[in-house]
Amino acid sequence: MLARKSIIPEEYVLARIAAENLRKPRIRDRLPKARFIAKSGACNLAHKNIREQGRFLQDIFTTLVDLKWRHTLVIFTMSFLCSWLLFAIMWWLVAFAHGDIYAYMEKSGMEKSSLESTVCVTNVRSFTSAFLFSIEVQVTIGFGGRMMTEECPLAITVLILQNIVGLIINAVMLGCIFMKTAQAHRRAETLIFSRHAVIAVRNGKLCFMFRVGDLRKSMIISASVRIQVVKKTTTPEGEVVPIHQLDIPVDNPIESNNIFLVAPLIICHVIDKRSPLYDISATDLANQDLEVIVILEGVVETTGITTQARTSYIAEEIQWGHRFVSIVTEEEGVYSVDYSKFGNTVKVAAPRCSARELDEKPSILIQTLQKSELSHQNSLRKRNSMRRNNSMRRNNSIRRNNSSLMVPKVQFMTPEGNQNTSES
């Protein structure tokens, strides 16, 4: 430390540290905003302190379908094992009560063949053999080593009961697995939304727009789109509503609310007096605590199951003054969709005021369009002037190169004193 102090003055070190602290902006880590619906469509909601847990058992089939796959497979395996063990105990008790186990223990090998007509179940002489017979009965294997006889009506009753229980378990478990594999949200994985939403002018009105598309060739029948705005509000009485939902209409030229989702579409909402975004300007949007939820519903063409895809846009994900680029082109008589540009936007001229101010002063839109036209013309002039300058520089450079390549003229002196000029 002493050597460093002698080499670098302390005043210089302190001044440098202060300058570095001034250069680095102090950015506080902002907590991520809690959103009601995630971008993937999952509901960001945690259920706590549920006292009536028994209500889930009243709808056992839905509970089994909602479970995770590992839990479903464990229940599937344990249900069969428990049923096999339960009926194995019953078969062993039937054999024990009838005296079949003692008969097999006391008789010799030649005499055991005579017991087949007097026992309830042949070759059931221990709990292991009873367990094997239980499996054979429930899954209808029938190896032939063990079989029923007419001696015991109780054994026939157990056989009927086990068949009924086995069919019920098979029906419930197979139905549960089928419903888990054919759930509606699996189809929703191929329904995509644009990462950002935009606000721009369309037909003289400010519009909220986003893009939706389907990656599969199989269509969604009777597809409809609903938009809701979720925000925290306070009533005049002072009541705080943390999740206040407001429906906003979708601009659809068709009389019904259905859309034909054969190619990616831009869903448009006109910001008018009925819209919750009517009083929000571009500067106010960044400070708004709102979330726009988009819900796409329809029937899957191949399975007939109703599916639903969801997403949401918070204030940071709404771009003011942008427009989606076109991704549908016609190539050799076929419409082609370029999904690499699905969420791409371009900046366009749009007034920064709210829709209310735009309705009250329509001249704002005209002024904005005129400014954008002037700026576009100026940019074109700059481009043209730059092109002229570049072409002139290129021509000058070509001329210089040509002049440097020209052959110089050389003069020769003859003995008579005459000058002869020749080119070499």
Disulfide bonds with the S-S distance in Angstrom:
Cys120-Cys152 1.51
